[in-house]
Amino acid sequence: MTDHDEFPDLIDDFDIAPVRLTVDLQALADNWRDMGQRSGSARAAAVVKADAYGLGLEDCGSTLYEAGARDFFVAVAQEGATLRAYAPDARIFVLSGIWPGQERIFFENDLVPVLASEEQLAFWMAVIAEHGDYPCALQVDTGFNRLGLALEEALALAEDVSRPASFSPVLILSHLHSGDTPSSPTNRAQLESFRQVSAAFEGIESSLSASAGIFLGPDYHFDLTRPGIALYGGESVSGMAPLRPVATAEARIIQIRDAGIGETVSYGATHRLTRQSRLAVASIGYADGYLRSLSGSGIPLRADGSPGAFGFVAGQSVPVIGRITMDLTIFDVTDLPEGAVRPGDYIELFGENIALDDAARAGGTIGYELLTSLGLRHERRYLQAE
Ligand SMILES: *Cc1c(COP(=O)(O)O)cnc(C)c1O
């Protein structure tokens, strides 16, 4: 039997975690202020859906609230209920709208449904007929073909004199599908459609732009902007440098091993070594959101010979080799000086040195997906904002 009292108990979990995530809340607050300035005369909201893009709704939500955000967007009502405790007098919009049976969670947490279809609108009319006036928002589809009333439906509603007086939308919104591509003519077309709706609902605030749209200029700002990814340090416009990085993900190197010419690495033996190599095995895998599509070989994406993702350790970038597995990934550290990396060291997967979106691109995806895939095994450390 081991006497448990012999074990040290003052070790910080973060210092020994297999996988860990540092979230720089100061950078988050700064990025929100930055997007606020870029929004000109419009107010900037904060989009915190999907657990604040995987970085933690409580910590990120309260930081954004402290920084001054008073309008928040979540995807589903439950996220809004969680956020309410951290943003007491803020307006919280629920982008997926409301379903029968959800009245209680909306009313108890003072959430604003973003009504997005004729069915939701009809249900909402019944709710306010029974419970009285309550704020809502309206989403109008201007070309995305995702959520929203059709343009004609929205214009008809604006002119419908028979609609109940207690129906009082506080915000009209739409969403650009190609805001990340400033040269796309569809942005202007969506803008023109949205202007019509915005004018038809005169006196009610309107909102068109997410992160990318804010960079399209003042025409796109209206009353309220809805930045998400830019706050978390991701790229919003193709080819444009992101704001400050917010998240740094690292994994612990469990083992360093030598392997010889002709030996193979990982499942399927898809990487054959052509030199005497040193390999670092890190405790991160696709179960932690380090997507299998980031693998160095052995997946369809690598058929064109392009490299997989890189990690950063001992001051250098090193490639993933072979397939990423559920809990483990192998990096080629042969080019590092002997002894530069040791078992127990941490390797950065993305953050200060490996741009989030560069890592994502290696896996054929976007920073949004990498962040929201992070999973539950990460030990998190939040660097507090001042
Ligand atoms: C997710 C989302 C946003 C935020 O988008 P980003 O590209 O992350 O800035 C804004 N509006 C709507 C409707 C969304 O779904």
The ligand as an SDF file (V2000), in Angstrom:
LIG
                    3D

 15 15  0  0  0  0  0  0  0  0999 V2000
  -21.6670   33.2080  -36.1130 C   0  0  0  0  0  0  0  0  0  0  0  0
  -22.4160   34.4150  -36.5240 C   0  0  0  0  0  0  0  0  0  0  0  0
  -21.8320   35.6770  -36.3920 C   0  0  0  0  0  0  0  0  0  0  0  0
  -20.3710   35.8800  -36.0550 C   0  0  0  0  0  0  0  0  0  0  0  0
  -19.6010   35.5340  -37.1750 O   0  0  0  0  0  0  0  0  0  0  0  0
  -18.0110   35.6880  -37.2140 P   0  0  0  0  0  0  0  0  0  0  0  0
  -17.6520   35.3560  -38.6100 O   0  0  0  0  0  0  0  0  0  0  0  0
  -17.4850   34.6910  -36.2480 O   0  0  0  0  0  0  0  0  0  0  0  0
  -17.6750   37.0670  -36.8230 O   0  0  0  0  0  0  0  0  0  0  0  0
  -22.6290   36.7820  -36.6590 C   0  0  0  0  0  0  0  0  0  0  0  0
  -23.9200   36.6420  -37.0600 N   0  0  0  0  0  0  0  0  0  0  0  0
  -24.5010   35.4360  -37.2160 C   0  0  0  0  0  0  0  0  0  0  0  0
  -25.9070   35.3530  -37.6700 C   0  0  0  0  0  0  0  0  0  0  0  0
  -23.7680   34.2740  -36.9680 C   0  0  0  0  0  0  0  0  0  0  0  0
  -24.3260   33.0850  -37.1560 O   0  0  0  0  0  0  0  0  0  0  0  0
  1  2  1  0
  2  3  1  0
  2 14  2  0
  3  4  1  0
  3 10  2  0
  4  5  1  0
  5  6  1  0
  6  7  2  0
  6  8  1  0
  6  9  1  0
 10 11  1  0
 11 12  2  0
 12 13  1  0
 12 14  1  0
 14 15  1  0
M  END
$$$$
